Amino acid sequence: MFGCMRLASRISELKKAGHVILSLRHETGVAVYLLLEGREC
């Protein structure tokens, strides 16, 4: 459980810093987090 709490805290930090994070959750409760990165042309 400690690892999950640390992950949630880190995701919150990244969002506050302006990063875009896509969160996908399966009906069984499994979650996947994707850190989206944009590149300027």
N, C-alpha and C positions, 0 to 999 in steps of 0.2 A: 504494500500500500504506500510505503514511503516514496518509492520510485514514481508512482502515479502522481503524488502530490507535488513532487519536484518537477515533473513534466508539465503539469498544469501551471505551476508558477512560472516556468520558463516560457511557456506559450504566452502567458499574460504579459511578460516583460517584452517579448518580441512584438506583440500587438501594440503596446504602448510606444514602442520605438518607431512605429510606422510600418512595420512589415505586414504583408497580407498573408494570412494563414487560412487555408481552406480546411474545414473540418467535415469529415464524412463519417457517419455512424451507421452501422449495419443494425438490422432489427434484433440481432442477438446481443448487441451492446458493444461489439468490437468497433473501435474508433481508429481512423487514419487521419493524420494531420499532414498537410502539404504546405510547405513554405514556398510561396510564389515569388519569383524574382523577375522583374522587368528589366529590359535593356533598352537604352536609348539608341536610336539609329543615327 
